[in-house]
Amino acid sequence: MEERTKYKKCEDSLTEITKLLQYRDINGQNRLFGGRLMEWIDEAAGVAAMRHAGGNCVTLMVDSLKFKCGAYINDIVVLIAKVTYVGKTSMEVRVDTYVEEKHTGIRRAINHAYLTLVHVDDEGRPKFIEYGFIPEGVNGLAEYEGAKKRIEIRKHRTTEGF
Ligand SMILES: CC(C)(COP(=O)(O)OP(=O)(O)OC[C@H]1O[C@@H](n2cnc3c(N)ncnc32)[C@H](O)[C@@H]1OP(=O)(O)O)[C@@H](O)C(=O)NCCC(=O)NCCS
């Protein structure tokens, strides 16, 4: 059994990506194309996971991807990815997406998603994550405890075939 002597906090891998919505990001209904946002979410989660693990990671699954409201041309869209849980080879990453109001800087949540990523070796096989995770604050601890329940639900869903 491999043991850990090194740890990282959420802030060590925190990843923020900012996009200005352009015509190439817009769908036929003049709003942000959901597939484009999913690409950015995957990218943000991947960077956070790689920063925590210190190596390559692949996306195993995405769940609880909920679009609360739309975003439109020339909107500033901000994605924030945070590691919420670290297992032996896998990590859960939460990505929150906001539209930033230009005049006030206030951010309105439009989406949140949980992703599971796996640290892999050069052959793409799961690899032990050397860095443990230290959850911090009330929110960090709640996310950490929630992650344990979400992992069980994911495994149950996989067993049930959906
Ligand atoms: C990700 C991948 C390497 C995992 O390989 P695997 O042989 O299934 O790995 P394992 O069964 O050893 O599981 C690896 C980790 O995922 C977790 N996991 C696997 N299935 C899971 C599920 N249904 N729910 C939750 N966690 C799960 C395991 O618990 C383990 O985590 P842990 O080590 O922290 O406990 C492999 O499935 C793969 O290559 N998938 C394609 C990835 C890809 O191409 N993504 C898109 C581009 S990035």
The ligand as an SDF file (V2000), in Angstrom:
LIG
                    3D

 48 50  0  0  0  0  0  0  0  0999 V2000
   -9.9080    6.4860  -16.8850 C   0  0  0  0  0  0  0  0  0  0  0  0
   -9.3160    5.0800  -17.1150 C   0  0  0  0  0  0  0  0  0  0  0  0
   -7.8050    5.1780  -17.2620 C   0  0  0  0  0  0  0  0  0  0  0  0
   -9.6560    4.2730  -15.8650 C   0  0  0  0  0  0  0  0  0  0  0  0
   -9.2020    2.9630  -16.0980 O   0  0  0  0  0  0  0  0  0  0  0  0
   -9.8330    1.7350  -15.2440 P   0  0  0  0  0  0  0  0  0  0  0  0
   -9.0610    0.5280  -15.5440 O   0  0  0  0  0  0  0  0  0  0  0  0
  -11.3110    1.7570  -15.4420 O   0  0  0  0  0  0  0  0  0  0  0  0
   -9.4820    2.2210  -13.7930 O   0  0  0  0  0  0  0  0  0  0  0  0
   -9.8970    1.6750  -12.3790 P   0  0  0  0  0  0  0  0  0  0  0  0
  -11.0190    0.6940  -12.4280 O   0  0  0  0  0  0  0  0  0  0  0  0
   -8.6120    1.2540  -11.7310 O   0  0  0  0  0  0  0  0  0  0  0  0
  -10.4460    3.0000  -11.6740 O   0  0  0  0  0  0  0  0  0  0  0  0
   -9.6500    4.1650  -11.6000 C   0  0  0  0  0  0  0  0  0  0  0  0
  -10.2830    5.1000  -10.6330 C   0  0  0  0  0  0  0  0  0  0  0  0
  -11.5510    5.5240  -11.1110 O   0  0  0  0  0  0  0  0  0  0  0  0
  -12.5490    5.2250  -10.1390 C   0  0  0  0  0  0  0  0  0  0  0  0
  -13.7630    4.7850  -10.8010 N   0  0  0  0  0  0  0  0  0  0  0  0
  -13.8600    3.8750  -11.7870 C   0  0  0  0  0  0  0  0  0  0  0  0
  -15.1470    3.7040  -12.1040 N   0  0  0  0  0  0  0  0  0  0  0  0
  -15.8600    4.5420  -11.3220 C   0  0  0  0  0  0  0  0  0  0  0  0
  -17.2410    4.8400  -11.1980 C   0  0  0  0  0  0  0  0  0  0  0  0
  -18.1500    4.2310  -11.9320 N   0  0  0  0  0  0  0  0  0  0  0  0
  -17.6220    5.7560  -10.2770 N   0  0  0  0  0  0  0  0  0  0  0  0
  -16.7190    6.4110   -9.5260 C   0  0  0  0  0  0  0  0  0  0  0  0
  -15.3890    6.1650   -9.5890 N   0  0  0  0  0  0  0  0  0  0  0  0
  -14.9800    5.2340  -10.4730 C   0  0  0  0  0  0  0  0  0  0  0  0
  -11.9950    4.0850   -9.3070 C   0  0  0  0  0  0  0  0  0  0  0  0
  -12.6090    4.0350   -8.0270 O   0  0  0  0  0  0  0  0  0  0  0  0
  -10.5470    4.4980   -9.2490 C   0  0  0  0  0  0  0  0  0  0  0  0
  -10.3870    5.5480   -8.3240 O   0  0  0  0  0  0  0  0  0  0  0  0
   -9.4590    5.3780   -7.0110 P   0  0  0  0  0  0  0  0  0  0  0  0
   -8.1700    4.7570   -7.4550 O   0  0  0  0  0  0  0  0  0  0  0  0
   -9.2750    6.7910   -6.5400 O   0  0  0  0  0  0  0  0  0  0  0  0
  -10.2440    4.5260   -6.0510 O   0  0  0  0  0  0  0  0  0  0  0  0
   -9.9410    4.3640  -18.3800 C   0  0  0  0  0  0  0  0  0  0  0  0
  -11.3100    4.0970  -18.0940 O   0  0  0  0  0  0  0  0  0  0  0  0
   -9.8250    5.2400  -19.6080 C   0  0  0  0  0  0  0  0  0  0  0  0
   -8.7730    5.3390  -20.2080 O   0  0  0  0  0  0  0  0  0  0  0  0
  -10.9360    5.8940  -20.0020 N   0  0  0  0  0  0  0  0  0  0  0  0
  -10.9240    6.8130  -21.1550 C   0  0  0  0  0  0  0  0  0  0  0  0
  -10.5070    8.2090  -20.6940 C   0  0  0  0  0  0  0  0  0  0  0  0
  -10.6250    9.1890  -21.8270 C   0  0  0  0  0  0  0  0  0  0  0  0
  -10.2010    8.9190  -22.9350 O   0  0  0  0  0  0  0  0  0  0  0  0
  -11.2160   10.3700  -21.5210 N   0  0  0  0  0  0  0  0  0  0  0  0
  -11.5000   11.3690  -22.5200 C   0  0  0  0  0  0  0  0  0  0  0  0
  -10.3350   12.2080  -22.8630 C   0  0  0  0  0  0  0  0  0  0  0  0
   -9.4920   12.9300  -21.4780 S   0  0  0  0  0  0  0  0  0  0  0  0
  1  2  1  0
  2  3  1  0
  2  4  1  0
  2 36  1  0
  4  5  1  0
  5  6  1  0
  6  7  2  0
  6  8  1  0
  6  9  1  0
  9 10  1  0
 10 11  2  0
 10 12  1  0
 10 13  1  0
 13 14  1  0
 14 15  1  0
 15 16  1  0
 15 30  1  0
 16 17  1  0
 17 18  1  0
 17 28  1  0
 18 19  1  0
 18 27  1  0
 19 20  2  0
 20 21  1  0
 21 22  1  0
 21 27  2  0
 22 23  1  0
 22 24  2  0
 24 25  1  0
 25 26  2  0
 26 27  1  0
 28 29  1  0
 28 30  1  0
 30 31  1  0
 31 32  1  0
 32 33  2  0
 32 34  1  0
 32 35  1  0
 36 37  1  0
 36 38  1  0
 38 39  2  0
 38 40  1  0
 40 41  1  0
 41 42  1  0
 42 43  1  0
 43 44  2  0
 43 45  1  0
 45 46  1  0
 46 47  1  0
 47 48  1  0
M  END
$$$$
